[in-house]
Amino acid sequence: MARFGLVLSGCGVFDGSEIQEAVACMHAIDTRGDSYACLAPDRELDTIDHLTQTPTGERRSVLVEAARIARGEITSLSRVSGSDYDAIVLPGGFGAAKNLCTFAVDGPDCTVDEDVARVLREAHDAGRPIGFACIAPAVAAAVFGKALHPRLTIGTDAGTAAGLEKLGAVHENRDPTGVVIDEANRIVSTPCYMSAQRVSEVFEGCDRMVEAIKGMLA
């Protein structure tokens, strides 16, 4: 049985982890008889009213908000190593580009949360496969782009793809349920709601991503 580290960035598509993507990853892992541990950085986020899609002016804890998705069972990234898990998966949601890194604001000049970058590098150095969904490949590009030039997909959005390539990644277009499998770097990515129009497409894409990761663990 493989143990996955699931890195969350809050709760909700506009300021945290996309909930349906997070659940789709959990479902894909669980239905294969594997387990997951939810993780998140312990830092603050700017919140968005998801009804009006406008800032609230309130700041909340990424870790506390992500605990909503994790049903309270979550650990701060500061307390773990990437090598503690057989694989790492990052769902998308705007929080991946705001709270895990600053790609949403700074584009190719973005920085990455220190614990996020450390855990991902530890996982890679230990040979663990890593999965990135939706906009989360921006984190992969920011951490690994210049050194590894990973092959990634965020779907077909040309502007976002160009930003990833400026960070050193190689972007490949995929449909909503497609995956890019970078065997050399042991990285898998899928577009999810960067282009998906239906939740069934999100579940299919996450399932294919986890299946590819499992293939790397065989």
Secondary structure, DSSP 4 states (H G I P E B T S, - for coil): --EEEEE---SSTTTS--HHHHHHHHHHHHTTT-EEEEEE---EEEEEETTTTEEEEEEEEHHHHHHHHTTT-EEEGGG--GGGSSEEEE--SHHHHHTSBSHHHHGGG--B-HHHHHHHHHHHHTT--EEEETTTHHHHHHHHHHHH--EE---S-HHHHHHHHHTT-EE----TT--EEETTTTEEEE-GGGT--SHHHHHHHHHHHHHHHHHHH-
